[in-house]
């Protein structure tokens, strides 16, 4: 079946190594790359010193909440976004599921799901209406996952414009996002693709298919699965070929040059260890220079990377914004950061009957992250046809209601000198004239005390002059003494976290 899928692509462009920027855009990039700062140094080149000029822009620090999606060929079998690898691993339950449901992997492989992915009910405008109503400030869909199937008109043969949906899904998402006024970007998970399918070159050790490779090592199969190089490491490849590094770089650069990204994300650190991240650093410099070319000044685009823990490239503090997957910091961080997490309790992509997180859990996590100077990027799981489970709509509706009533306490805020105490989280307005106390749990009887606002504390100058319950707009009785600030919250406005606005007599800074 692979031949039937691929024969029509033999004349298609190969791996993305060419520069597809428009002449006008290329000229802007060249001009931007020649710009100098006050010391005479270029902004930006691929040196660590140059990349350390990166500064997280204010729009991202204000935005706090973003949404993305895990949607691709893997949505068809509906067993998680690692299905393309796990179906070939005899130790995995996905392998047993595949054999029972679809047959032997040598006869029905991952590529056979491509024609089944039609995205026939996809409506980008409906997606963005739902996402904007949740209060999200940026949308950054997964443009290409570990399986290497691109959602745009990539020069790589395996893309949604040529196969499966046969349309430019990413362009439709970009246009819908721009219409809503949200910031736009993409996440990329491509660097693992070189060894993602390597388990498929194994075979049954016994039985009627003994010795028959799950993936036949042919020129056609290598076009999608890569050659059999033996590196089955699930992390970044240990010794990627030069051709693969060029393909990775060319495809990500294609996104940068043609899709006007405000935001770019690597699912890991900077590729690749074998060249000290040089390939990846070139891409970072390209992205930053593209930001200069489009905006005319620096610090308007956001790059997020993860630490190199476990073999995910090279991490260098200060060259991009830190991203954490499914966990958060337990302390306040001076530099902005982001957690990416999924609305599902287990899965990132859609699985029939999957369980979802509760709005209460997600709102509490969001508030906690913001109090520590972070953002939350929440992943949604579309079905293969482009629709969502009712639970997704319900959860986003609840988050949106909370954000409309209490968003003043999170959006556009900055951290205070303490992120909180007990079940309370604290933020401050940028002008320092207001603190916000957000209680993750309803205080017993509506009575709460904040010891960090005691007059005996170093913050004794923080005299509160008024307290208001957000969402209700009613005054909150309070007193402030040597033991703390004492509040009597009159009523509960929602079943989730409760926010109280504290207006100060004198403005404060983050370090006070």
ZAMARGU-4260 file (C-alpha; in steps of 0.2 Angstrom, whole numbers, plus 5000, padded with zeros to 4 digits):
<rodrens>
0) 5000/5000/5000 | 5015/5012/5003 | 5019/5012/4984 | 5001/5017/4980 | 5002/5031/4993
5) 5019/5037/4986 | 5020/5034/4967 | 5011/5050/4964 | 5024/5060/4973 | 5039/5054/4964
10) 5040/5070/4955 | 5036/5081/4970 | 5049/5092/4978 | 5061/5082/4990 | 5066/5087/5007
15) 5065/5105/5011 | 5082/5112/5008 | 5078/5127/4997 | 5075/5144/5002 | 5056/5148/4998
20) 5056/5166/5005 | 5048/5178/4993 | 5061/5190/4986 | 5054/5205/4996 | 5055/5195/5012
25) 5072/5189/5008 | 5078/5207/5006 | 5070/5212/5022 | 5079/5197/5031 | 5096/5202/5023
30) 5094/5220/5029 | 5088/5214/5047 | 5104/5203/5048 | 5115/5218/5044 | 5107/5228/5058
35) 5119/5232/5073 | 5116/5237/5091 | 5125/5251/5100 | 5141/5241/5102 | 5142/5237/5083
40) 5138/5219/5085 | 5126/5211/5072 | 5108/5207/5078 | 5107/5191/5076 | 5120/5178/5071
45) 5121/5160/5077 | 5134/5164/5090 | 5129/5161/5108 | 5133/5179/5112 | 5122/5186/5099
50) 5107/5174/5103 | 5109/5179/5121 | 5102/5196/5116 | 5085/5188/5115 | 5072/5196/5127
55) 5055/5190/5129 | 5043/5203/5123 | 5030/5212/5133 | 5015/5205/5123 | 5020/5187/5129
60) 5022/5192/5147 | 5005/5201/5146 | 4996/5186/5137 | 4998/5173/5150 | 4986/5160/5142
65) 4988/5152/5125 | 4981/5137/5116 | 4987/5124/5104 | 4982/5108/5096 | 4989/5090/5093
70) 4981/5085/5077 | 4987/5074/5063 | 4988/5057/5055 | 4989/5050/5072 | 4971/5056/5076
75) 4964/5043/5064 | 4969/5027/5074 | 4965/5038/5090 | 4978/5030/5101 | 4989/5044/5105
80) 5001/5055/5095 | 5015/5042/5098 | 5005/5029/5089 | 5016/5029/5074 | 5031/5023/5084
85) 5023/5012/5097 | 5013/5002/5084 | 5030/4994/5079 | 5036/4991/5096 | 5031/4973/5102
90) 5032/4978/5120 | 5018/4991/5118 | 5000/4989/5120 | 4998/5000/5104 | 5006/4986/5095
95) 4994/4973/5101 | 4979/4985/5097 | 4986/4988/5080 | 4987/4969/5076 | 4970/4966/5083
100) 4961/4981/5074 | 4971/4984/5058 | 4981/4968/5055 | 5000/4964/5054 | 5011/4980/5053
105) 5019/4974/5037 | 5003/4973/5029 | 4995/4989/5036 | 5007/5002/5042 | 5006/5020/5049
110) 5007/5027/5031 | 4990/5018/5027 | 4981/5030/5039 | 4986/5045/5029 | 4972/5043/5015
115) 4960/5041/5029 | 4963/5058/5037 | 4951/5069/5028 | 4948/5083/5041 | 4931/5084/5033
120) 4922/5095/5046 | 4937/5106/5050 | 4931/5124/5052 | 4946/5136/5057 | 4934/5151/5061
125) 4924/5140/5073 | 4940/5134/5081 | 4946/5152/5084 | 4929/5158/5090 | 4929/5144/5104
130) 4948/5148/5108 | 4946/5167/5109 | 4930/5165/5120 | 4941/5155/5132 | 4951/5170/5135
135) 4967/5164/5126 | 4978/5177/5119 | 4988/5167/5107 | 4985/5151/5096 | 5000/5140/5091
140) 4995/5124/5083 | 5007/5109/5081 | 5013/5112/5063 | 5023/5095/5062 | 5024/5081/5075
145) 5036/5067/5078 | 5029/5058/5063 | 5035/5071/5051 | 5018/5074/5042 | 5017/5093/5039
150) 5001/5103/5040 | 5006/5116/5028 | 5012/5117/5010 | 5029/5111/5015 | 5042/5107/5002
155) 5042/5090/5010 | 5032/5077/5000 | 5022/5072/5015 | 5011/5086/5019 | 4992/5090/5021
160) 4991/5100/5005 | 4997/5084/4995 | 4989/5070/5005 | 4975/5066/5017 | 4965/5082/5019
165) 4973/5089/5003 | 4972/5107/5009 | 4983/5120/5018 | 4977/5117/5036 | 4990/5129/5044
170) 4986/5143/5032 | 4967/5142/5037 | 4972/5142/5055 | 4983/5157/5053 | 4970/5167/5043
175) 4957/5163/5056 | 4969/5168/5071 | 4973/5184/5063 | 4955/5189/5061 | 4952/5186/5080
180) 4967/5197/5084 | 4976/5183/5094 | 4994/5181/5092 | 5000/5168/5080 | 5013/5155/5080
185) 5017/5136/5079 | 5025/5122/5088 | 5037/5110/5080 | 5041/5092/5086 | 5051/5087/5071
190) 5068/5084/5077 | 5064/5067/5083 | 5057/5061/5067 | 5074/5054/5060 | 5073/5039/5073
195) 5054/5040/5077 | 5050/5025/5066 | 5066/5015/5068 | 5057/5002/5079 | 5048/4997/5063
200) 5063/4989/5055 | 5061/4975/5067 | 5050/4959/5065 | 5041/4945/5073 | 5053/4933/5082
205) 5042/4918/5078 | 5025/4914/5070 | 5019/4915/5052 | 5027/4932/5049 | 5044/4928/5057
210) 5058/4938/5050 | 5046/4949/5040 | 5051/4967/5043 | 5036/4978/5049 | 5043/4992/5038
215) 5051/4985/5021 | 5068/4994/5018 | 5064/5001/5001 | 5067/5018/4993 | 5049/5022/4994
220) 5048/5018/5013 | 5063/5028/5016 | 5055/5043/5009 | 5043/5043/5024 | 5051/5032/5038
225) 5070/5036/5034 | 5083/5023/5031 | 5086/5009/5043 | 5100/5017/5053 | 5098/5007/5069
230) 5095/5022/5081 | 5079/5018/5090 | 5082/5031/5104 | 5065/5040/5107 | 5074/5056/5110
235) 5083/5067/5098 | 5094/5057/5086 | 5112/5054/5092 | 5120/5054/5075 | 5108/5062/5063
240) 5113/5062/5044 | 5118/5079/5036 | 5103/5076/5024 | 5091/5075/5039 | 5098/5091/5048
245) 5096/5100/5031 | 5078/5094/5030 | 5074/5099/5048 | 5082/5116/5045 | 5074/5119/5029
250) 5056/5115/5034 | 5057/5125/5050 | 5064/5139/5040 | 5050/5138/5028 | 5038/5141/5042
255) 5048/5156/5048 | 5049/5164/5031 | 5032/5161/5025 | 5020/5161/5040 | 5023/5177/5050
260) 5026/5169/5066 | 5024/5178/5083 | 5029/5162/5092 | 5040/5147/5088 | 5042/5132/5099
265) 5054/5117/5099 | 5049/5101/5108 | 5065/5100/5116 | 5081/5110/5117 | 5091/5116/5102
270) 5095/5103/5089 | 5108/5095/5087 | 5121/5089/5100 | 5133/5083/5086 | 5136/5100/5079
275) 5135/5110/5096 | 5117/5115/5091 | 5124/5125/5076 | 5110/5119/5065 | 5097/5125/5077
280) 5106/5141/5082 | 5105/5146/5064 | 5087/5143/5064 | 5085/5154/5080 | 5095/5168/5072
285) 5084/5167/5056 | 5068/5168/5067 | 5074/5183/5077 | 5080/5192/5061 | 5063/5188/5054
290) 5055/5197/5069 | 5066/5212/5066 | 5062/5212/5047 | 5043/5212/5050 | 5042/5223/5065
295) 5056/5235/5062 | 5063/5233/5080 | 5068/5220/5091 | 5060/5209/5104 | 5043/5205/5096
300) 5044/5187/5093 | 5044/5173/5106 | 5055/5157/5105 | 5052/5143/5118 | 5064/5128/5121
305) 5065/5115/5134 | 5080/5110/5144 | 5091/5096/5137 | 5087/5084/5150 | 5087/5066/5143
310) 5095/5070/5127 | 5085/5084/5119 | 5098/5094/5111 | 5108/5109/5119 | 5100/5121/5131
315) 5108/5138/5134 | 5100/5150/5147 | 5095/5167/5140 | 5094/5163/5121 | 5075/5159/5122
320) 5061/5157/5134 | 5060/5141/5145 | 5046/5129/5142 | 5041/5115/5154 | 5031/5100/5148
325) 5016/5095/5160 | 5025/5102/5176 | 5027/5119/5183 | 5040/5128/5194 | 5038/5127/5213
330) 5046/5145/5215 | 5045/5162/5207 | 5057/5164/5192 | 5064/5181/5187 | 5063/5177/5169
335) 5047/5173/5160 | 5043/5155/5156 | 5029/5144/5150 | 5021/5127/5154 | 5013/5117/5140
340) 5000/5105/5146 | 4985/5095/5139 | 4967/5097/5143 | 4967/5078/5143 | 4971/5068/5159
345) 4983/5057/5149 | 4983/5060/5130 | 4988/5075/5120 | 4979/5070/5104 | 4961/5063/5103
350) 4957/5046/5109 | 4939/5040/5109 | 4932/5040/5127 | 4947/5050/5134 | 4946/5058/5151
355) 4948/5077/5153 | 4955/5088/5167 | 4942/5098/5176 | 4940/5117/5174 | 4944/5119/5193
360) 4961/5110/5191 | 4966/5119/5175 | 4961/5136/5182 | 4971/5133/5198 | 4986/5127/5188
365) 4984/5143/5177 | 4984/5155/5192 | 4998/5146/5200 | 5009/5147/5185 | 5005/5166/5182
370) 5009/5170/5200 | 5027/5163/5197 | 5030/5173/5181 | 5024/5160/5169 | 5012/5157/5155
375) 5001/5142/5151 | 5000/5134/5134 | 4985/5122/5134 | 4984/5108/5121 | 4967/5103/5114
380) 4963/5086/5105 | 4953/5088/5089 | 4945/5072/5082 | 4951/5066/5065 | 4937/5075/5056
385) 4941/5092/5064 | 4928/5093/5078 | 4930/5092/5097 | 4922/5082/5110 | 4908/5091/5120
390) 4919/5091/5135 | 4932/5102/5127 | 4918/5115/5123 | 4912/5114/5141 | 4929/5116/5149
395) 4934/5131/5138 | 4917/5139/5141 | 4920/5138/5160 | 4938/5144/5159 | 4932/5158/5148
400) 4919/5163/5161 | 4932/5163/5174 | 4943/5174/5164 | 4930/5187/5160 | 4926/5189/5178
405) 4944/5188/5185 | 4955/5191/5171 | 4961/5207/5178 | 4970/5197/5191 | 4981/5188/5179
410) 4982/5196/5161 | 4994/5210/5160 | 5000/5207/5178 | 5018/5204/5185 | 5024/5194/5199
415) 5025/5201/5217 | 5040/5197/5228 | 5031/5182/5234 | 5020/5171/5223 | 5008/5167/5237
420) 5005/5158/5253 | 4994/5143/5257 | 4980/5142/5245 | 4982/5160/5240 | 4992/5166/5225
425) 4998/5184/5223 | 5000/5195/5207 | 5002/5214/5205 | 4998/5227/5192 | 5012/5233/5181
430) 5010/5250/5189 | 5012/5243/5206 | 4997/5251/5213 | 4987/5235/5215 | 4989/5218/5222
435) 4978/5203/5218 | 4975/5189/5230 | 4968/5174/5221 | 4962/5160/5233 | 4962/5143/5225
440) 4950/5136/5238 | 4936/5145/5245 | 4942/5152/5262 | 4933/5144/5277 | 4917/5155/5280
445) 4924/5168/5268 | 4938/5173/5280 | 4956/5173/5275 | 4972/5181/5281 | 4988/5185/5272
450) 5003/5185/5283 | 5014/5192/5270 | 5004/5208/5271 | 5007/5210/5290 | 5013/5227/5295
455) 5028/5218/5304 | 5034/5211/5288 | 5046/5220/5276 | 5031/5225/5266 | 5024/5235/5280
460) 5023/5250/5269 | 5010/5241/5258 | 4995/5248/5266 | 4979/5242/5258 | 4966/5256/5255
465) 4952/5246/5247 | 4948/5228/5243 | 4935/5222/5230 | 4929/5205/5225 | 4931/5203/5206
470) 4917/5196/5197 | 4904/5204/5209 | 4912/5221/5210 | 4907/5222/5229 | 4918/5228/5243
475) 4927/5216/5254 | 4928/5221/5272 | 4946/5220/5278 | 4959/5225/5292 | 4978/5225/5292
480) 4988/5223/5308 | 5004/5215/5314 | 4998/5198/5310 | 4993/5201/5292 | 4979/5207/5281
485) 4962/5200/5286 | 4948/5198/5273 | 4929/5194/5275 | 4924/5189/5258 | 4905/5192/5257
490) 4900/5179/5244 | 4907/5167/5231 | 4904/5172/5213 | 4910/5156/5205 | 4914/5138/5209
495) 4932/5140/5206 | 4947/5151/5212 | 4941/5168/5220 | 4951/5184/5216 | 4951/5200/5227
500) 4958/5216/5221 | 4969/5225/5234 | 4972/5244/5230 | 4987/5251/5239 | 4991/5268/5246
505) 5008/5268/5239 | 5014/5258/5223 | 5026/5244/5224 | 5039/5236/5213 | 5041/5217/5210
510) 5056/5216/5222 | 5047/5225/5237
</rodrens>
